[in-house]
């Protein structure tokens, strides 16, 4: 399984359900060779003043813990 597939699986199984509980969602836009994951926060998460914290403390930390090749997560 490639890096993007691993990231997609974690987002689908771990991250998305947590965001949906708060009325948000996440879209995976791509994974660069350097380990940068590009996402778009949707729904309530897109307009939330805490979206940066959600992105870094929630999404990024989960992905880095479960997929060590991930170096950072950025919102596009």
C-alpha positions as a printed NumPy array, in Angstrom:
array([[  0.   ,   0.   ,   0.   ],
       [  1.394,   3.384,  -1.011],
       [  1.641,   6.477,   1.152],
       [ -1.46 ,   8.147,  -0.286],
       [ -3.522,   4.988,   0.208],
       [ -2.382,   4.727,   3.843],
       [ -3.264,   8.372,   4.471],
       [ -6.651,   7.979,   2.767],
       [ -7.444,   4.932,   4.922],
       [ -6.588,   6.757,   8.168],
       [ -8.636,   9.779,   7.121],
       [-11.627,   7.597,   6.203],
       [-11.487,   5.37 ,   9.293],
       [-10.177,   7.666,  12.046],
       [-10.276,  11.367,  11.156],
       [-13.495,  11.806,   9.151],
       [-15.817,  10.168,  11.724],
       [-14.505,  12.482,  14.458],
       [-14.967,  15.583,  12.284],
       [-18.468,  14.517,  11.212],
       [-19.518,  14.324,  14.865],
       [-19.003,  18.106,  14.983],
       [-20.633,  18.81 ,  11.61 ],
       [-17.403,  18.951,   9.614],
       [-15.634,  16.857,   7.029],
       [-12.269,  16.59 ,   5.311],
       [-11.204,  16.065,   1.715],
       [ -7.808,  14.61 ,   0.833],
       [ -6.354,  16.61 ,  -2.058],
       [ -3.034,  14.802,  -2.328],
       [  0.18 ,  13.629,  -0.739],
       [  3.542,  14.994,  -1.908],
       [  6.712,  12.918,  -2.076],
       [  8.173,  14.932,   0.819],
       [  5.418,  13.717,   3.167],
       [  3.189,  16.793,   2.949],
       [ -0.502,  15.913,   3.07 ],
       [ -2.849,  18.452,   1.455],
       [ -6.431,  18.567,   2.692],
       [ -9.496,  20.777,   2.587],
       [-11.63 ,  21.139,   5.711],
       [-15.346,  21.24 ,   4.891],
       [-18.649,  21.952,   6.589],
       [-18.456,  23.34 ,  10.107],
       [-14.684,  22.783,  10.111],
       [-14.167,  25.099,   7.144],
       [-15.502,  28.138,   8.992],
       [-14.556,  27.219,  12.555],
       [-12.142,  29.579,  14.343],
       [-10.45 ,  26.484,  15.795],
       [ -9.847,  24.842,  12.401],
       [ -6.084,  25.46 ,  12.565],
       [ -5.936,  23.72 ,  15.931],
       [ -8.045,  20.849,  14.583],
       [ -5.748,  20.55 ,  11.59 ],
       [ -2.461,  20.552,  13.53 ],
       [ -3.383,  18.975,  16.878],
       [ -5.941,  16.516,  15.546],
       [ -5.474,  15.599,  11.906],
       [ -1.702,  16.1  ,  11.632],
       [ -0.869,  14.397,  14.944],
       [ -3.066,  11.383,  14.12 ],
       [ -1.588,  10.966,  10.661],
       [  2.018,  11.379,  11.855],
       [  1.468,   8.842,  14.625],
       [ -0.099,   6.235,  12.325],
       [  1.902,   6.944,   9.157],
       [  5.468,   7.999,  10.104],
       [  6.225,   9.119,   6.528],
       [  3.813,  12.053,   6.985],
       [  5.79 ,  15.2  ,   7.816],
       [  3.048,  17.823,   7.827],
       [ -0.591,  18.453,   6.957],
       [ -1.605,  21.677,   5.234],
       [ -5.047,  23.058,   4.422],
       [ -5.582,  24.285,   0.89 ]])
